[in-house]
Amino acid sequence: MIQKSLSSRAWAELFLLGCIWGGSFLSIRLALDHMGPLTTVLHRTFWGMLVLWAVVLWRGHPIPRGKGLWRAFFVMGLLNNVIPFTLMAWGQQFIGTGLTSIFNATTAVFAVLLGAMVFADERLTRRKLVGVGLGFAGVIIAIGPKALVHLDATSLAQLAVVTGAISYACAGVWARRALTGVAPEVAAAGMLTGSSIVMVPLVLLTEGVPVLALPSQAWIAVGYVAIVATAFAYLLFYRVLAVAGSANLMLVTLIIPPIAIVLGAWVRAETLPAQAFLGFVFLALGLVVLDGRLVNRLTYTAR
């Protein structure tokens, strides 16, 4: 795979995207102080949907009408929003924002495995196997082997977040198969529409009618995660993808956890056990190996 060199503007946009998504974990945690996890997800998808459809209309894109495309949007909404957003929001009730972001970073590791199983041009090389192995070692270290034997609310929350990361990886595979050629704004708006339609009955059946008389802190948290970390972040994501390429975009997974850890410690006085930091080191090493550039540079220097 040929990797594009990054301009200073692309680096700045990549860092901005990492900061935005890093802040999303804190905003979700703040929203959870005032509403249930499913209601939090509905706010995120619904308000983000409205913003993105406004962008679609402003840019003059036609509204998709084919049933097959809308089915693809619904599946994408389940894989990329409903399942991971819900699992991670539920998990954040029991584990900190920083630890959630570390497990979220495993998305890139699972994406490599799933891509190799589905697409002929994404086969597993020796380097990728090493990177995947380091990534899984990081997850096991961060969770702690004992948590896998003795399940409690904390360990179940950790496993829920990891499962959400697997769902994100599945979404990437589905997007390549079913949404290639669809305008990014339309794909994101359609996906969030499908997500919102699914979330409405789930929220009404489990958490009741959402309360709108919320304190300002709750609305600021909801506004950030829905408008900034979802609608704007999706638009920025596709922009960075276009100018930097998918290989470079994977670097954002290394930026998110440090931002989330610092914000969690600063705003909510959260602390992480030493094993979580050690796990992130292994995961980060795995992502660097999967990226390949540093490995290639060291190999070239050694010759």
N, C-alpha and C positions, 0 to 999 in steps of 0.2 A: 504493500500500500504506500503510495507517495503522499508524504505529509507536507502540507503547505507551510511556508515560513510565515511567521506572524508579524504583522506591522505593529507599531506602537499603539495605533488606534484599536486594532484587534485585541491586543493584550489588555488594553484598558476596558474594552467591552466585556471580555472574558472575566476579568476581575470584578467588574460591576455585577455581572450575572451571578458570580459566586457569592458576592456580598448580599445580594438580594435574596437568594435562596438560603443563604446562611441565616439571615434574619427571619425567614419564614418560620423556623422552628420555635423561636421565642414568641412570635406573634400568635402562633397556634396555642402555645402553652398559656399565654395571657387570655386568649379567648375562652379556653377551657375552664377558666375560673368562673365564667358566667353562663356557660351553656354546655350541653352534652357534645360528645365527639361527632355524632351524626349531624347535629345542627350546625356545628362548625364547618363540616364538609359542605353542607348545602349552601351556607353563606358564601363559601369560597367559590363553588362552581356557578352559583346563580349570578352573583354580581360580576364575576369574571366573564361569564357568558354575555351579559348585556354590554359590557365594554367592548368585547371583541366583535360582536355583531355590528356595533356602531362603527368600528374600524373597517369592517368588511363593506358596509354601505358607503362609507366615506371614500374608500379606495375604488369603488365601482365594481366590485366582484359580483358576479351573478349568484343568486341564492341556489344552492344545490337542490335538485328535485328527485333524482333517481332513488328508488327504494334500496337498491344495492349499496349505494354510497351512504345512505342514512343508516343502514345496518352496520356498515363499517364504522361509522361515527359512534354508534352505541357500543360496539365491542371495544373500540378504542377508549371510550369514556369509562367503561368498566375496568379495563386493564390499567389505564393511566391515571384515573381519578378516583372512582368509587372505591375500588379495593385498596390501593395503597394509601390514599388520603385517610380512609376510615381506620385501617389497621394502625397507621402511624399516629393518628390523633388519639385513638384508644390507648396505644402504648405510651404516649406521652403523659398519661395520667399517673404512670407508675415509674417512669424513668426520665432522666433529665434531657434537656434539649441537646446538649453536646453529644451524649451517648446515642440519641436518636439519629443525629446527623452522621455519626460514624457508621452506624449500620446502614443508613441510606446510601452511603458511598459504595456499598457492595453492589449496587446496581450495575456498575461497569463490569464487574467480574462476572456476574450472572449473564450479562448481555453477550460477553465473549463466548461463553459456553452455549447459550441458546442459538447464537448466530452460527456457530460451527455445526450445530445439529440440523439447522434448517437450510442454510445457504451454502452452496458449493464453493463460493469465492471467499468464505470466511473460515477456512479450515484451521484446526488447532495446530500450531507449530510448537516446537520444543520451548521456545521463549514464552509463548502464551501459556503453556502448561505450567511453567515455573511461576508466572505471574498469577495465574488462577490459584495455584497451591499456596502462595504467600498470602493472597487475599483471604482464602478460607482459614488459614492459620490465624490471621488477624481477627476474624470473626469469632473463632473458638476461644482465643485468648481474651477478647473483650467481653464475651458472654461469661466465660469461666466454665470449665468442664463440669464443675459441681452443679451448675444451674441446669445442665442438660440431663442430669440424673434426678435431681430433686426440684420438681416444678413448683413455682409459686407465682404470685402476681407479677413480680419483677421479671423472672425468667420468661414467663409467657408473653409479657410485653416486649421483651427483646426479640423473641421468636416472631411475634406479630410484625414488628418493624422489618425484620429480615425478609419475611414473606411479602411485605409490601414492596421491598426492593426487587424481589423476583418478579412481581407483577409489573413493575416499571420496565424490567428487561423484556418481558413478554410483549409489552406495549410497543417497544422499539421494533421487534420482529414483525408484529402485526401492521405497524405503520408502513414498513417497507413493502409488505406484501399487498396491502389493500388501499393505501392512501398515496402512493407515488403519483405525482403529477397534479395533486390537489393543491391549490394555493394555501400556504401555511396559515394565513389568517382564517380562511374558511375551514380548514381542518381543525384548528384549535377551537373555533366557535362552535362547529358542529359537535365536536367531542364534548365540550362543556354543556351543550344543550342536552345531549344524551345522558350525561352524568346527572344533570339537574332533574330530568324527568324520572330517573331511577331513584334519586335521593328523596324527592318529595314524599312519596308514600312510605318510604322507610322511616323518615323522620316523624311523620304523623302517627305511625303505628307504634313507634318505640319511645319517642321523646316528646310527642305532642306538638301542638302548634307553636312555632318559634315565637318567642317574646321579643318584641321590637323596642320595648322600653328598657334599654340597656345603658349602663354608665358610659361615659365618653371613652374610657380606657378600652372597653370591649369593642366599641365601634371603630376606634383607631386600629386595634388589632385586626378586626375583620376587614377593614378597608385596606390595610397593608397586605394581608395575605391574599385577598381576592383581586384587588386592582393592581398592586405593584408586583407581588410575588407570583401571581398567576397570569393575569391578562398581559401586563407589560412584559413580564419575564418570558412568556411564550414568544412574543414578538421579537424580543432581544435574542432569545435562543435561536430562532430561525435566521436572524441576521448574522449572528456569530457563526452559525453552521455554514452559511453561504460564503463568508469571507475567510473562515479559518479551516473548515473541513471537520468531519466527524472525529478524526483522530485527535486533533488539537482540542476539540470541544470536551473530550474526556478529562482534560486537565481541570475543568471546573469542579470535579469531584474531590480534588485535593484542596480547593480553596474553601469549600463550604464548611467542613467540620471545624477548622480553627475559628472561623467567624462565629459559628453557633456556640462553641465552647466559651469564647470570650464574652459574648452577649449573655449567655446563661449565668456565668459567674458574676458579671457586672450587675445585671438587673435583678436576678433571683438568688444570688449567692449560692449557686449550684457548684458542687465539687464532683470530680470524677475519680474513681479509684485508679491506682497505678496501672492495673491490668487493662483499663480502657485505653490509656495513653499508649501502652505497649502494643495493644491490638491495633491501634490506628497506625503505629509505625510500620507494622507488618503489612497492613492493608495499603498504606501509601507506597511501600516498596513494591508491592504487587502491581499497583496501578502504574508506577514508573516503568516496571519491566514490561507490562502490557503495552504501554505507550511506545517503548522500544528505542527512542532516540538516544537516551543516555547510554543504554546498553551498546548500541551501535557505535556511539562516539568513543566509549571506553575500549571497545574491541578494535576499532580503527587505530586508536592511539597506541595500543599495545603491539601493533604489527610493526 
